[in-house]
Amino acid sequence: MAMTPVYRHDGAGHFEPLADRILEATLQQADEYGWDAVRLTEVAAQLDIPATTVLDHYRDLDAVANVWFLRGWRAMLADKPDDFDTWRARERIEYCMLAWFDALAAHRRVTVQMLRTKAHLPHLHTWGPMIFDLSRTIQWLREAARLEAPYGTRRARMEEVGLTALFLDTLRIWSRDDTPRQQDTRHFLAKRLKRGDRLMRWVWGRCLDRRQGAADHETSQIITDKP
């Protein structure tokens, strides 16, 4: 019976957890054969571990995909440059969103296949979690970019809608981006953020004008309405 080492020394002074080894082996098979063709029993055989050990870490391929996407969240939340708080909001959003895409770029084609499998019509059990995961991605993006609007406020809700649309549009570009360092994705995202920044300044400027107008009207009424 094969031994089941939980950690493996990588020769560079680091130890690789078994769960990470399973993930990497699964991604390698997916790169070669496609995501839907991966069999976790074959991954176990490749790693010389019992299939039940794979089950201890991943109940199915969808669970492997979820751990892979977790890397995107971790990348967004990773340490930022020292002057990050002084950047404009759109620059912080761009930095964090690109961190997500860059973290998954090594297996971009497989990542897209994962998403298509989750969205496949017969896979109803993955639809709900996928929608919630998209919402969580946007929430983590807002926190990572240090957007100031408190959760649940009108501005926060508007940001969530806009960021969701932006993320999905950028994902569409990224899914077929073969340029060096994903330059098409970076160009698209920067252009959309600049346009969105101008739009949001106009929207909130109009909102402030209305509020100021209402306040001026209320003040006028207080002054002119005499007992």
TORZATOR-34056 format. One record per residue: residue in three letters; z, y, x negated of N, C-alpha, C, O in turn. Coordinates in steps of 0.2 Angstrom, whole numbers, plus 5000, padded with zeros to 4 digits. Atoms other than C-alpha are relative to their C-alpha. Layout:
BEGIN
AlaZYXZYXZYXZYX...
This chain:
BEGIN
Met500049944996500050005000500050064996500450074991Ala500149945004499550174993500750045001501050055006Met499549955000500950294988499850065003499250085004Thr500249944997501050454997500450064997500950084999Pro499649945004501550604985499950065005499450085007Val500049944996502050754995499750064996499450104999Tyr500249955004501650864981499649974994499749924992Arg500450025006500250854967500050064995499850114997His500149955005500250944951499350014999498949974998Asp500749985000498651044949499850014993499250034991Gly500150005007498751044930500150084997500050094991Ala499949935002499051234930500750035001500950095001Gly499349984999500951234932500250015008500750035009His499849994993500851234951500049935004499749885001Phe499950064996501251104964499650015007499850065011Glu500449994994500051084979500349955006500349895005Pro499850044994500851024996499549965003498949975003Leu500450054997500150875004499650035006499050025007Ala500449974994499650975020499450054997498950055001Asp500549965003498651095009499449964997498849974998Arg500550055002497750945001499649975005499049975005Ile500350034994497350875018499550065002498950045004Leu500449954998496651045023499450014996498850014998Glu500649995004495551065008499549945000498949955000Ala500450064999494950885009499550015006499049995006Thr500450004993494450915027499550054999498950045002Leu500549955000493551075023499449984995498850004997Gln500650025004492550995009499649955004499049955003Gln500550054996491950855021499650045005499150035006Ala500349954996491550995033499450034997498950045000Asp500549975004490551085020499449954999498849975000Glu500550055001489550925017499749975006499149975006Tyr500350044994489350845034500050045007499750025011Gly499949964994489850985047500649985003500949935002Trp499350004997491451015056500149945005500549905005Asp500050054994491050895071500049934997500249885000Ala500150075003490650755059500649984996500749924993Val499450025004492350755050500549955004500649965010Arg499550054997493550605053500650014995500650004989Leu499450005004495350625048500249944996500549944991Thr499950065003495450445044499649994993499949964989Glu500450005006494050465031500350054995500350044989Val499649965004495050615024500649974997500749974991Ala499450045003496550505022499849954995500149944990Ala500250055005495550375013499850034994499950014988Gln500249965006494850505001500650024996500650024990Leu499349985004496650564997500449944998500949954995Asp499650065001497250384996500750005003501249995000Ile499450004996498550405009499949975007499449975009Pro500150034993498950325026499850055005499950115004Ala500349964995498050395041500650035004500650095006Thr499449984996499850405049500350064996500650104999Thr499849945004500250535035499750065002500050115002Val500449944998498850645040500350025007500450085008Leu499749984993499550635058500750034999500850075004Asp499449965000501250695052499950074999500450115000His500149935001500450855047499550035005499650095007Tyr500549974995498950875059499949955005499749895004Arg500150054994498850795076499249995001499049945004Asp500750014999496950825076499650064996499950104993Leu500449955004495450935069500250075002500250114998Asp499849944998495951075080500650034997500750094995Ala499449985003497651085072499850024993500150074990Val500349985006496751085055499750075000499950124996Ala500349934999495751235061500550065001500450114998Asn499549954998497251325067500450024993500550084992Val499749985007498051315049499550044996499850084992Trp500549965003496451375042500050075002500050124998Phe500049934997496451525053500650044998500750104998Leu499449975002498251555048499950044994500350094992Arg500149975006497651605031499750075001499950124997Gly500249934998496751755039500550045002500650105000Trp499449964998498351815047500450024994500650074993Arg499649995006499251795030499750054996500050094993Ala500349965004497951885021500050085003500150124999Met499949934997498052035033500750034999500850094998Leu499349975001499952045031500250004993500850024992Ala499850005007499952025012500250074998500050125001Asp499849945003500652155001499450055000498850034998Lys500549955000499652325002500150044994500650044990Pro499949955005499252454989500650055001500850065007Asp499449964999500752574986499850065004500350085008Asp500149944996499852724994499749985007499450025010Phe500450024994499252625009500250045006499850065010Asp499749964995500352725021499650075001499650105006Thr500449935000499352885016499349995002499050055003Trp500750004998497652815021500050025007500450015011Arg500149984993496852865037500049935004499949885001Ala499950064996497052735051499449965000499549904999Arg500650055000495252675051499949974993499649914992Glu500150035007495352645032500549945000500449894997Arg499550065000496952535035499749955004499849895002Ile500350054996496052445049499549964996499449904996Glu500550035004494552415038500349954994500049904994Tyr499750045005495652355024500249935002500149884999Cys499750064997496552225035499549965003499649905002Met500550044997495052165044499649974995499549914996Leu500350035006494152135028500449954997500149904994Ala499550065003495652035022499949945004499949895000Trp500150064996495451915036499349974999499349914997Phe500750035002493551895033499949974993499749924992Asp500050025007493751885014500449934999500249894995Ala499550065001495151755016499649935002499849885000Leu500450064997493951635026499349994997498949954999Ala500750005002492351675017499849944996499249924996Ala500250065004492351525005499849945005499449905002His500350054996492051415020499850035007499950015012Arg500249964994491151535032499649965005499849975011Arg500450044995489951415039500449955004500349955010Val499650044997491251295043500550045005500750015010Thr499649954996492351435050499750015007500050015012Val500449994994490951475062500049945005500049945011Gln500050064996490851295067500649985004500649965009Met499450014996492651285071500150045006500350025011Leu500049954995492551435082499549975006499749985012Arg500450034995491051355091500349945004500249935010Thr499750064997491951195094500650025004500649995010Lys499549984996493451285101499750035006500050025012Ala500349974994492251375113499649965004499349985009His500550054996491251225118500349995007500849975008Leu499850014993491251205137500449945002500949955005Pro499650054998491951035138500750004997501249974999His499349995003493451085127500450055003500650105000Leu499649954996494451175140500750004997501050064998His499350005002496051125132500150054994500650074992Thr500049955006495551245117499950075002500050124998Trp500249934997494951395128500650045000500750104997Gly499449965000496751455132500350024994500450084993Pro499749985007497451445115499650054996499850094992Met500449965003495951525108500050075002500050124998Ile500049934997496051675119500750034998500750094995Phe499349975002497951695115500050014992500350064990Asp500049995007497551675096499650064998499850104994Leu500449945001496251815097500550065002500550114998Ser499649944999497551925105500650004995500750064993Arg499550005005498851875092499750034993500050074990Thr500349975006497551915078500050085001500150114996Ile500049934999497352085086500750044999500750094996Gln499349975001499252115087500250004992500550054990Trp499850015007499452055069499650064996499850094991Leu500549955003497952175064500450075001500450114996Arg499749934999498852325072500650014996500850064993Glu499449995004500452285063499950004993500250044989Ala500249995007499652255047499750064998499850094992Ala500349935001498652415048500550065001500450125000Arg499449954999500352505053499850055005499950115003Leu500149954995499652585068500650025004501149975005Glu499449974998500952695076500249995007500849995009Ala499950004992500752675095500449945001500349885000Pro499650054998502152575102499749955004499349975008Tyr500350054996501752405110500150015007500650035009Gly499949994993501352425128499850075003499750085009Thr500249934998500952605128499250015002498849965000Arg500749994998499252675135499650004993499149974993Arg500449995006498652715117500049934997499449914994Ala500050075003499152535111499549965003499149925000Arg500550044996498152455125499350024998498949984998Met500749985002496652565121499849974993499249954992Glu500250035007496752515103499949935000499449904997Glu500150075000496952335107499349985003498949945000Val500750014997495352345118499450014995499049974994Gly500549985005494352435105500049954994499549944991Leu500050045006494952325090499849935002499549904998Thr500350074998494552165100499350005000498949964997Ala500849995000492752225103499850014993499249984991Leu500249995007492652285085500049934996499649914992Phe499950065004493352115078499449955002499149924998Leu500550044998492152015089499350024997498949974996Asp500649985003490652115084499949994993499449974990Thr500050015007491052105066500049934998499649914994Leu500050075001491351925067499349975001499049934998Arg500750024999489551905074499650024994499249984992Ile500449985006488851995059500249964994499849934991Trp499850045005489951905047499849925000499749894995Ser500250074999489451735054499349984997499249924996Arg500650015003487751755047499850044994499350054992Asp500149955006488051865032500049964994500549934992Asp500150045007487351785016500050054994499850034989Thr500149955005487351945006500650004995501249974997Pro499450005005488451964990500650045002500550095005Arg499449964998490252004994500050025007500350075009Gln500149994993489752005012499950085002500250115006Gln500149925000489052185010499750025007499950075009Asp500249984994488152175027500650015005500650065009Thr499450004995489852145036500450074998500650105002Arg499749945003490652285025499750065003500050115005His500349944998489352405029500050015008500150075010Phe499950004993489352365048500750035002500750075006Leu499349994998491252375049500150084999500450115003Ala499849935002491352545040499650055004499950105006Lys500449964995489952615051500350015007500450065009Arg499750004993490752565067500750035000500950075005Leu499449975001492452625061500050085000500450115003Lys500149935000491852795057499850035007500050085009Arg500249984993490952805074500650005005500750055009Gly499450014995492552745083500550054998500850075003Asp499549955002493652865073499850075004500250105006Arg500349944996492553015080500149995007500450045010Leu499950014993492652945097500750005002500950045007Met499350004999494552915097500350075000500750095003Arg499749935001494853095091499850045006500150085008Trp500249974994493753155105500449985006500650035010Val499650024994494653055118500750025000500950055005Trp499349985000496353095113500150085000500550115002Gly500049935000495853275110499950025008500350075010Arg500049994993495353275129500649995003500850035008Cys499350014997496953195134500550054999500950075003Leu499549955001497953325125499850065003500350105005Asp500249944997496953465132500250005008500450055010Arg499850014993497253395150500850015000501050045005Arg499250005000499153375146500250074999500650105002Gln499849935001499253555139499850045006500250085008Gly500249974994498253615154500549995006500750045010Ala499550024995499453525166500750044999501050065003Ala499449975002500953595156500050085001500450115004Asp500149934999500253775157500050015007500350065009His500049994992499953755176500750005002500950045007Glu499350014998501753695178500450064998500850085002Thr499649945002502453835168499850065004500350105006Ser500249944996501453965178500349995007500550045010Gln499750014993502053885194500750025000501050055005Ile499349985001503853905188500150075000500650105003Ile499949935001503554085183499950045007500250085008Thr500249964994502654135199500449985006500450025011Asp499650024994503654035212500750025000501150004996Lys499349975000505154135216500449985006500049975011Pro499650024994506554095228500050055005500350045010
